[in-house]
Amino acid sequence: MFANLLQLFGRRSPADYEHAFVREVQVARKPKRDPRIERLLVIGWILIALKSAVVWWACAHYPVPFHPLWVILPTVAFATLCTAVYLGRR
C-alpha cells in the first residue's frame, strides 16, 4: 500500500520496470518417491492393523471401562494424516 502511495509522489519508472523482476521461470520435475519411505508407510499401516485387532480383542476379552475405538480411532486418524501429508506434498 505504501509503495504505491510513494510512487504517486515520486518519479515514474520506465514501462519495463514492472517486468524486470521476473528474469526466468524454471519448472522442475516432481521428485521421485522414495521406495524406503513407502515401504515404511506400508509396514506402519500393517502394524496399526495388528494393534487395532489386538486392542479390539483385549477390550472384548478383559473388562475395561472404555470402548476400543477410543484407542483405535486416534491411531488411524494420525496415520491417515501422516500418509496424506506424504502423498500430498508431491
Secondary structure, DSSP 8 states (H G I E B T S, - for coil): -HHHHHHHHS----GGGTTTT-------------HHHHHHHHHHHHHHHHHHHHHHHHHHHS--SS-THHHHHHHHHHHHHHHHHHHHT-
